[in-house]
Amino acid sequence: MTRTVFVTGARGKTGREVVAQLAGRGDTVVRGGSSRSSQEPTTVAFDWRDRSAWPKAVEGVDAIYLGRPDVQDSAELVTQLIAAAPGAHIVLVSEQGADRVAADGWVRQVEDAVTGNASRWTILRPSWFQQVLTDPRYFLNAIRRERTISLPTGGTPIAWVDTRDIAAVAVQAIADPTAHHGKAYTVTGPEAVTTTDIAANISAAIGTEVTASVPPLSAAIAGAAPWLAEVVGDMFGRVHDGTFATVSDTVEKVTGRSPRTIREFIAEHADQWRV
Ligand SMILES: NC(=O)c1ccc[n+]([C@@H]2O[C@H](COP(=O)([O-])OP(=O)(O)OC[C@H]3O[C@@H](n4cnc5c(N)ncnc54)[C@H](OP(=O)(O)O)[C@@H]3O)[C@@H](O)[C@H]2O)c1
């Protein structure tokens, strides 16, 4: 039986991998959502701020891969999208350690919007994405131009995960909602590494020194809206206390494959940091 899946953020770091992996399956029709116009025949208009296009995006879907919108009213938007697609299996991208966030915290409220409203759901709680190292909105340009990686981790390691592995877990969940309904999976890479380790690995890969710096948290939240400063501050609190350093066996257990290491990611993408 063919199943139809709607993927929010289909051009994003996890969404694009989910689309690619689902497209390789013969039993799935993929509909990718984007807030920017696209010529792709499998892409539909989807903007969290424009509900008029939602019915077309979610019409007849069996599952939604839901990249959490990082906006203050995220829980409300997620609740409304689920109401527009009753019966759909929701696979939510949350974040590692969400279970340690206070019940009234933003991260928990978004998860609760899914678990409290979807008839079938799976929560993914990934660690930090390896792909931020090649994303121009995160670290790509600092590594290329300034040869630095600056992160207020307090020196604590993180179990960085490749978004292709997050997508592989999501695709298994989408393919078998009965087996994965009601599950919250922590999704990590195979090892936790410090920013200094990453800088050393990139340096070796490109033959030019890249340095790591550990600024104070205040630098990361300077100028942010109060709600966002609280969310980001709470997240870095979980980085500092080692929550994001915890390694899970989810990728291996759910997909049958070992997760990719950050060393593999760096070797594969070294060209992007050479100038
Ligand atoms: N980055 C990490 O290390 C990390 C770790 C754990 C959890 N997370 C969480 O994972 C989620 C995805 O993060 P990410 O860094 O992967 O994001 P991302 O790569 O920037 O992808 C987000 C996608 O959202 C789409 N988008 C932007 N504005 C939109 C709008 N108004 N309406 C609908 N879609 C919109 C964008 O695509 P279009 O422009 O094509 O619409 C983009 O592809 C976030 O909730 C984040 O907090 C991230």
The ligand as a Gaussian input file, in Angstrom:
#p B3LYP/6-31G(d) Opt

LIG

0 1
 N       20.940000      22.422000      14.273000
 C       21.114000      21.541000      15.264000
 O       22.232000      21.145000      15.616000
 C       19.873000      21.002000      15.976000
 C       20.032000      20.023000      16.961000
 C       18.890000      19.490000      17.584000
 C       17.630000      19.961000      17.214000
 N       17.523000      20.931000      16.269000
 C       16.188000      21.401000      15.881000
 O       15.871000      20.844000      14.614000
 C       14.997000      21.728000      13.927000
 C       15.563000      22.020000      12.545000
 O       16.766000      22.735000      12.720000
 P       17.785000      22.936000      11.514000
 O       18.983000      23.632000      12.029000
 O       17.962000      21.640000      10.785000
 O       17.013000      23.919000      10.568000
 P       17.212000      24.229000       9.053000
 O       18.273000      23.422000       8.407000
 O       17.345000      25.700000       8.989000
 O       15.832000      23.820000       8.429000
 C       14.648000      24.479000       8.786000
 C       13.741000      24.525000       7.550000
 O       12.578000      25.284000       7.898000
 C       12.115000      25.909000       6.700000
 N       11.460000      27.169000       7.050000
 C       12.026000      28.359000       7.345000
 N       11.075000      29.270000       7.629000
 C        9.887000      28.633000       7.465000
 C        8.535000      29.040000       7.608000
 N        8.186000      30.285000       7.955000
 N        7.559000      28.126000       7.379000
 C        7.868000      26.870000       7.009000
 N        9.136000      26.414000       6.857000
 C       10.133000      27.299000       7.101000
 C       13.320000      26.186000       5.859000
 O       13.045000      25.808000       4.511000
 P       12.408000      26.789000       3.435000
 O       13.207000      28.066000       3.538000
 O       12.574000      26.070000       2.139000
 O       10.984000      26.938000       3.862000
 C       14.362000      25.209000       6.362000
 O       14.586000      24.228000       5.400000
 C       14.853000      22.981000      14.797000
 O       13.708000      22.889000      15.589000
 C       16.086000      22.898000      15.683000
 O       15.912000      23.550000      16.923000
 C       18.616000      21.455000      15.624000

